[in-house]
């Protein structure tokens, strides 16, 4: 039986950007936590890099946070960069759509 890593978020301030790295499964239960970590920074006009390479899974709730961050950056004059999962991974394919 495969063990699933519990959801966690690492936030790293690097130079002029904030790197947010969610780990584990990004779903309906964990999406609000990611939204809370990302959206205040987006709304403050900061440059947020959302690195999804450590996710094992993402559902539509998680994808809503990604889309919301992108739209929020446009509305508030910030920058948003999304690093998708490894090519061929489920997370990469879902975000690509």
Secondary structure, 3 states (H helix, E strand, C coil): CCCCCCCEEEEEEECCEEEEEEEEEECCCCHHHHHHHHHHHHHCCCEEEEECCCEEEECHHHHHHHHHHHHHHHHHCCEEEEECCCCCCHHHHHHHC
